[in-house]
């Protein structure tokens, strides 16, 4: 089947392309910059200007870009052969919708609205849809979550946490998400459903950080700090987290855990435990 991957240069999209190639497919891959590869049909395009896109017909669409933009762009695509849409959003729709940060609340409101508009568009055109909501995504050296923590540890040799960092997390590797997306697209049981995609292991925020120290071959120097001290440390680290905010400290005590069993039952979701490797960092 012919696939189109939108967001093909991102950490999840690039893995989707790799696995489609490994399965013997020649996918189409869209990005805003120019790319050339004899094994891939690269398309330069931007979802914000869908009328300018020129993409040959395809049967499966994978999207790791903004789901609302995809909803708006769908009518401009060649839908004559399209059977399935698999789109990524985030479990943050559930955990952070009531964030104390106004801009974060607005972003998640738009994301949730984009989900609903994409579902409506797919149903209007008779296309099966699947929405995938990952937890904390990582890909060693490439992501803005786990890898940024690794860079802080390498720079300072220690990491402060606000309080004990007892909140539970389920980091999920980007390659596992790519595999899951392809499995979901092939499963009739996953049509017209939304799934949480957590990682294969539940760990506390503190243990998550500890395993990053382990992966770097560094001793676990984790400092539990009261709110005032943590906020001071956060200001020092802010250049490494341009999009971060002080509310991160409060969340270190909150559980953000999701059930992956429906995805396992419907399309074989089987993510790896959290054991990052930073040899290439």
C-alpha positions, 0 to 999 in steps of 0.5 A: 500500500502507498503511504504518505508521511507528513512530518517525515523529518521529525523524530517519530516521522523519520522512524515511520519512513525507515520502517516502511522502507524496511517493509519494502514500501516506497513511501511518500514523505512530506517536509517543508524543506527539500530532500532527495532520496532514491528510495523515497518520494519526497514532497516539499510542502506545508500544511498551512498552505495546503492548496500549494501541495502537489501529492500523488494519490496514497492509501495511508496517511501518517501525520506527526504534525499539527492535527488541526492543520491536517484537518484543514488540509485534508480536503485539498489532498487527493482522497480518491484512494485514501483508506486510513489516517493515523495522527499523533497528538498527546496525552497532555490533552488529559494531564495538562488541560487545566495548566496554570500556564495560559498559553499551555491551556490554549495550545492544548485546547487547540490540539483537542479541537484539532482532533475533533475536526480531523475526526469529523473530516475523516468521517465526512470523506469515509476515511478510517481514522486513528488518533495516537496520544503518546506520553513523554517521547524520547529518542536519544540525542534528538528529543526535547524531553529526556535528551535535554535532561541529559544535556543538563546533567552533562553540563552541571553534573547534577540535577535538582528536583522540586521535592522528591520527584515521586510522580509516575511517568511512562517515557516512550521511545519514538521508534516504538511509536512509529512501529505502533502507528504502522501496526495501527494502520494495518489493524481493522480493530483500530479504526475510528479509535483514540489510544494512549501510547505509554512507554513499557515501564512506569517509573517515578520522575526521580527514577527516570532522571536516575536512569538518564544519569546511568545512561551517561555513566554518571553517578546519580547526583539528584538534589531534592530542593524546596520550591524557592531553591528549585525555581532558582535552579530552574532559572539557570537551566532555562536556556536549555528549555526554551519552551519550559515553565516553572510549573514543571516543578509542581508536576514532578509530584503528579502521576501521569500514567495511562493504560496501554492495554487497549492498544495492545489488544487492538494492534499489538502495542509492545513498547520497550522499558525505559533504558536510554542509551546516549552513546551518540549524544 
